[in-house]
Amino acid sequence: MSRSKNSPNSKFLVLMSRILPFQLPPLAPTKVDFNFKIIKDHANTSSRLLQGNSSKMPEIEIHASAWRLVEVGRVVLFTHGPYLGRLAVIVEIIDHKRVLVDGPSKKEDGQVPRHAVGLNNMIITPIVIPNLPRAAGRGPVAKAWEKEEVDSKWDKSAWAKRRDQREKRRALSDFERFKVMKLKKQTRFEVRKSMAKVRSAAKAS
């Protein structure tokens, strides 16, 4: 990039050339000049690419987010309080911290009466009852719950299976834990034995 004639460096060079009998070498470009040159070259390259490939721009696909939203019809799982481990559905949003829930489950000890609860006492599940009217009564909520088969969907989910497995392990006695440990050791022994056979057969071939 050429320097301006009115810059301090140019004036210094002109003055020194008049005083000294030899010509001074030109100064190296400063850091600011170098960065400006890089930015200018990058802008020129980008403009050329846009002009040359304006008809070949790739198509962009926009997908909706898969976040679990607090919404009417969303099934929730209680993590605290007297209804711990039970399912309910949001029928109305009171404010940014509380919702109105109703749990018309057919299971024993699975029903949740309609009441207001804080969002910090529950976990949002991926199950949703679509097109549930806001503040719907107990009857319509129960029909929609049964139509969407919320209980069966929850029982088939990996989340519910892991919870059941944890509850079973917590309820084990010391002797039952010892038996589980021995069974795990036997399983590892059989797996290693079969893997050793496979390795030996591969080496022999």
N, C-alpha and C positions, 0 to 999 in steps of 0.2 A: 504494500500500500504506500503510495507516495506521500511524503510529508508536506505540510503546508509551509509556504514561504514565511509566514508570520509566526511560526512556532519558535519557542526559545532556542531549541536545538539548531534550527536553521540559521538564526541570527548569530549564534555562537560560532558556527562553522564559517560564515561569511567574514566575521571579524577576525578569526584566527587565520584564515587564508590570506588576508591582507597583511597580517603581521609576520607570519612564518614564510620562509622561502620555499617550502614544499607544501603539497596538497594533503590535507588530512583525509584518512579513509572514511567512507560513510558509516554512520552509526548503525548498529544492529537494530532491527525493529523491536520496539518495546513490547512488554507483555500485553498491554492494552491493544496495540495494533495487531498482534498475533491472534488474540482472542476474537477481535472484531473480524479479522479475515476468515477465521474458522466459521463464525456465525454466518457471515455473508455467503461463503461457499455452501454451507449446509442449506441455507434458504434457497439459493439458486438451484441446487440439486433437487430439493423437494418440489419446487415449482415446475421443473422440467418433468419430473416423474408424474405429477398430477396432470400436466397438460398432455403428456404422451399416453397415459393409461386412464384417461377420464372415462372411456367407454368400457374398460375392463376392470372396474372396481369390484371387489368381491362382495357378495351379498352377506349381510349381517343378520343372524337369527337372534331374536330377543325372546328369552324364556322367562316366564313368571317365576318368582321366588317360591321355594318350597318350605318357607318358614311356617311354624305352627303359630297361628294367630289367635288372640283372645277374641272370640266371636260368638254370636248366638248360634247354638247347635254344636259347639265344640265339646267333646267328651273330656272330662278331667278325672284325675286320680288323686284322692286325698292322701296326703303324706303326714298330716298332723291332726290331732283332735279325736273326738269320739268316733268318727267315721273313717278311721285309718284303713287304707287298702280298698276302699269302696269307690265305685264309679258313679259319676253324675254328669249331667249335661248343663251347659250354660244356657239359661233361658232369657236373661236380661243382664246388661252391663250397667251397674250402678254408677261407678266412677272409675278412675284409673287404678284403684286399689281393691275394689270389691265388686263381686258379681253375685247374681241370684242363680242358684243351682237347684236342680231337681234330679233325683235318681230313682226312676221307677223300674228297678231291676227285678227279675223274677227269682233270683237266687235267695237262699236263706241267709239272713244277716247281710244282705247286699243292698237293701233299699236305703235311700237317703231322702229325708223329708225336705220340702222346699224351704230354703233359708238363705240368708246372705252370708257370704264367707269371703275372707281375704284371699288374694291371689298367692300370697306367700305360704298358704296352707295346702296347696295343691300343685300338681304337675299337669301340664297340657299334653294330651295324647294325640297321636295322628288321626284318630277316628273323628269324623264329623257327620252330624245328621244334617243333610242339606235341606234348604228351604224351610227351616223351622221358624214359625212366626215368633215374633218377639213377645215375651210375657205370655206364652201359650199356657193353657191350663194343664192340669195333671193328666186328663184323659188324652188330649192330642199328643202330649209328650210321650205318654206310654205307648200309644199306637206307633208313633214314629220310631221310638226305641226298638219296639218289636219288629217293625218292618225292616229296619237297617241291620238287625241282628247284632246289636252292639255287644252283647255278652259273648256270643260265639266268636266274633272277630277278636275280642280281647283275649279270650282263652287260647286262640290259635296264634297269637302274636308271640314273638320271641321275648318281648318285654315281660309278659305275664308268666311265661315258662321260667325265666330266670328268677323272678320273684318267688314263684312256688318252690324252686330248687333251694333258694336261700332260706326260706321258711322251714323247709324240711331239714336242712342241715342244722339250723338253730335248735330244732326240737330233738336232735339226736342225743342219746346218752353217751357216757364215756366208752362203754363197751361197743356201742354201735359205731362210734367214730373209729375205734380200733379195728373193727371189721372192715370199715371203708378203706382204711389205710392199707390193710393186708390185701384187699382186692385190687387196689391201685398198684401195689408192688407186683402182684401176679400179672396184671395186665402189661406193665412195663417189661417184665421178663419175657412174656410171650412175644411181644412186639420186637424186642431185641433179638430173640431167637430166630424169628422168621426173617428179619433183616440180615442176620448172619448167613442164613441159608441162601438167600438171594445173592449176597456178595460172593460166597464161595462158588455158586453155580456160574456167576458171571466171569470169575477168574478162570475157572476150568474151561470155559468155552473160548 
